[in-house]
Amino acid sequence: MKTYAIHWKSTVSGSAGTGTKSFEKEEAGRLATELNEKCPDIDHEVVIPAPTPAKPATAEPGSP
């Protein structure tokens, strides 16, 4: 099941993020290893991304 993503952090600027593409665990691990070799200034790791919080419901105008 494709539930894993790649989280990255720059060792130069401190910027970080998590990719939006989903992978199977083994595929994500291979990709993280490959990216760490090709881009030594960026650390890549396999993560299960946290679900995006739902936006709170907004009241319709005129609703109590």
Helices and strands as residue ranges (DSSP letters): E 5-10, E 16-18, H 25-38, E 42-47
